[in-house]
Amino acid sequence: MIFRPIVLQELNSVLAQVRPDPSTAVSADTVRARLADGEYRPGWIWVAEPTPGQAPLAVAIWWGSPADVHPSNLDALFARSDPIWAPSGSRRETPSPTRPITDPRSAVSAALLTAAHQVFAADGLVPAPDYHLFLPSDWRDRPEVAASVAWRRRAAEAAGLRLTAERLRFERRTDRPVPTLSDRLSFAPEPDDEVFVDLFRRSLPKSLDVMSIREALLVGTETHARSEVAFHHWEMRGRRSWWRIARTAAGQVVGFAIPSHNSVVPVVGYLGVLPEFRGRGFAAEILAESTRILAAETRSDVIRAETDLANHPAVAALELVGYRDGTRRLVFSAT
């Protein structure tokens, strides 16, 4: 078995294996469009092939922003339902997953991910990128979706992506008026990124954002805060002028908002409330201001937002401002 990144000349044969199913909307057209945008690259599309020139048994596709040196996350994983392969009789080129699995799709995919992770690590990308699955909100109750997730989950776990977080994706139409919840806060732009770094850092204690807490524990609060500010400033497509500081009538800083835009739609981005001001409904007011900015400054029909399944205050704020839960994002992480 051979595991390797593709070359652009073989793209058509690889795309023949890209067949969307209930757990992924990535299609051949998606791959072509994101290759053109620089979000996918030949070096980030890996295949598992039995021998040179044979059709791949599995395809893994990583995503990153056009400015990224390394991929940010695994975007799609496909495997043939009929691969006759098992790691026990593998050749030297075949890395073994960390624990035995029996589903052939999971087995070949786990070995493919393990091989790619080793190459990424040698190039300085540690830990391995997360794997994101975008799912309907009732995915556990739909057997065909749950089955599609199951073999991918086994592959991800066997390749070292064992931590799981589930996030809710909300949407709100921009043609609906944004409610005015109160006049307790005023909002002002702030050109100094260091102010936002400080607010990121101060808003992390007892945060219910699982992924932020994990990252802060891994790299440290200061590094995480700077990384978040840099990401939203330089890698997202939102305008820096949209960022806001929220203050009370007495001038106390309550929190902040970073409305933004990804490669598809405007997004709430990030908002934070300082610990001493939590529990007073300020998150919904900051969210409403972000929504007003995005509705006024973009031409999209919808605005998206995400939060963790267990972050009940954020869910309540989103629903109060008129966002509706539509899909899930399941994230498998190494750390």
N, C-alpha and C positions, 0 to 999 in steps of 0.2 A: 504493500500500500504506500502511495506517495501523497504527501501533504505539501502544498505549495501555494503561493499567490499566483494569480493568473497573469498573462500578458494580454494587452488590449486586443491583439489580433484574434484571440480565441473567444472573444466576448459572446458571439452569437451561440456557440455551442454550450457555453456556460448558462446563458439565459434560458436555454431549453429546459434546464432543471429548476428554474425559478417559477414555481406554481403557487400562487397565493392560496392560503387555506384559512380556516376559521381563526387562526391565531396571528396571522400577519397579512397586512394589506400591501406589502412590498411586491411589485410586479416587475416584469421586464422593462416596461416603460418607466417605472420609478427608477430602476437602476440606471438606465440611459440618461435620464434627466439629472440625477444626482452626480453621475460621472461628469456630465457637462458643467455642472455648477461647482465641482471640486469637493463635494461632500462625500462622494465615494471615489476611490482610487484603485487602480489595478492591484497595487500592493496591499490593499485592504480587503480584497476579495480572494478568498482561499477556497481551494477545492481538495477533495479526497478522491483520488483516481486509483483504480486497481493496478493498472499498468499505463505507461505513457501512451497517450492518444485515445484511451478509452473514455467513455462518458463518465463524468463524475458521479460518485455515490452520494456525495454531500457537498453543499456549498455554504460558506459562511461569509457574511457581508458586514463589515464594520463601517461606522459613520464617524465623521468629524467635520468641524467647520472648515471652510476653505483656508483659514489661517493656521489650522492645527498642523503640527509636525507629526503627531501620533493620533490614532483614532480615539474617539471619546467613548464610544459604546458599540456593542454588537447590535446591529439593526435587524438582521434576519438570519435564519438558519433553516436550510432545506435539506432533506435527505430522501432518497428513494425508498419506497416502502418495501422493496424486494432485495436489498443488498445482502448477498451471501458473504458475510465477513464477520470475523470475531477477533479480538485482540490477542487471544492466547497463542496463535500461530504466526504472530506478526514478524515482519522482516525488521532489520536494524533501523530502517527509516521510520518505523512506526512507533511513536511514543505511546506508552500505556496510560490510560486514565488512572486516577488515583484509587478507584475501587471498581470491582467487576460489575458489569451490567449485562443484561441478557437481550434487551431489545436491540436488534441490529442497527436501527436508525440512531438510537441513543449511543450505541457503542462506537460507530464510525464517526458520529458527530463529536463525541467527547474526545476521541483521539485527534480529530482535526483541530478542535479548539485548543487542546493541550499543545499541539505542535506550534500553532500560531502564537500562543501565549509565550512559549519559550523564545521565539524569535523576537517578539515585542520586548520581552524582558531584557534580552541581550542588547537591544537598541535603547534601553533606558526607560521603558514603559513598565513601571511597577507601581501598584498592583495591576493585574489584568483588567481591561475595560469591563464595565458592567454590561449585562445583557438586558435589553428592554423588549418587553412584549406588550403590544397595545391590543386590548381585549374589550368585548362588550361588557356592560356592567353586570349582566347576569351570567357571566361565563361559567361559573361553577354549576349552574343549573342546566346547561346545554351540553349534552354528552359529547357531541362532535367537537366542541371547542375545548372542553376539559381534556379530551383525549389528545388533541393537537398540542395542548400545553404540556401534557404529562411526559411525553418522550423528550421534549425539549428541556423540561426541568431536569430530568435524569441526566441528560447530556451536560447541562450547565453545572450541576452539582458535581458530577464525576470529574469535570475539568477544573474544579476549584471554586466555582461561583456558588457558594452554599448559603449565603445570607440573602434573605428575601424581604422586599418591601413592596407594599401595594399602595399605589397612589390613585386618587380619583381625579379624573379630568372633567372640568366643568366648561360650559360654553354659555355665552350671553350675546344676544343679537345687539348690534350697535344702533339699530333704529328705535330701540325702546328707551324712553327717558330714564336717566339715572336718578334714583331717589335721593333727596336731601335728608339726611338722617338727623343732623343737628347743626348748630353753628358754633360748636365747642372748639373746633380746630381751624387754624389757618395753615395754608400750604405755600411754600416758597421754594424756588430753585436754589441750588447750592453748587457753585462751580468747582469746589475743592473736593477731589476724590478722597482726600484724607479724612474729611468729615464723615463720609459714608463708610470708610474702613472702620473708623471708631464706632459708628452706630451698629455696623454688622457685629463687631466684637462684643459690644455691650448687650446686644439683643439675643445672643446665643444661650446664656444661662437658662436652664429649664425650658428650652425651646421644645416644641412637639414635632419639629421637622426632623424625621429620623435620618434622612440622608445628610443633612447639614451637621447633625451631631456626630454621625459616623466619620465624616470627613474631618471635622475639627479634632476628634480624638486621634485620627490617623496622623495628621500633619501639624496639629496645633492650631489654637484659635486665631492667632495673628496671621499665620500663613493662609488659613482658610478664608479669613475676612478679605485679605488682599487678593486672593484668587477669585473670589466671587465678584468683587468690584471690577477687577480687570476683565473677567469674562463678560460681564454685562456692558462694560464700556467699549471693549475692542472686538468682541466676537459676535455678540448679538447685533441685530440690525436696527434696534430701536435707537432713537436720538438721545444723546446725552442731555439735551435741554428738557426732556420730560421728567427727569428725576426730581423728587420733592422731599423736603423736610416738613414734618407735621409738628406744629406747636400749639400750646394752649393760649388762651387770651392773655395769660400772664407771661408768655414768652418761654415757657418750659418746653423742651424738646420731648415729644411723646414717642416719635418713631419716624419712619421714612418709607418712601415708595420708590421702586425702580420699574415703572412701566417699560415694556420693551416689545420687540418683534423678533420672532424666529424666522426661519427660512420660508414659512408658509403664512402665518397669521400673527396679528398682534397678541401679546400675552401679558398677563399681569406681572410676570417677571418675579419680583421679590418685594415683599413688604415685611417690615419688622416693627414690633412694639416693644419698648424698653420694659424690663420686668416690673418696675415699680408702677407702671401704668396699665398693666394687664387686668382683665376682668371688668373693664368699664365700657366695652363696646367700641373702643377706638379702632380696632382692626377693621371693622366694617366701614368706618368713616374714611380711613386711609384707602381701603379697597375701592370705595365709591369714587374717590378723587382720581385714582389710577384709571378707573373705567371711563370717567369723563374725559381724561386726557387722551386715551386711546381712541375713543369714539370720535373725538374732534380732530385728531391728528392723522388718522389712518382712513383708508377707503375700504377696509374689509367689512364684510357683513357680520362677522362674529369676532369675539374676543375669547381667548381661552385662559384657563387658570388650572393649576394643579395643587393638590395638597395630599398629605398622607391619610390613609383610611381611618387611622385612630386620632387624627387631629380634629376633634369635634368642634373646638372654637372656630377654627378656620372654615370648616364646613358650614357652620351656622352663619358666619359672616358672608360667605359666598351666596348662600341661599337668600339671605336678607337683601342683598344687593341685586338679586335677580338672576344669578347664575344657576344653571341646571346641570346636574350630574349626567354625563353621557357615556363615558367609557372608563376603563381602568388601564393603568400602566403598571405592569408587574416587572420588578427590577431584581435581577440576580447579581449579587456582588461578591467579590473576593474578600472584602473587608467591610 
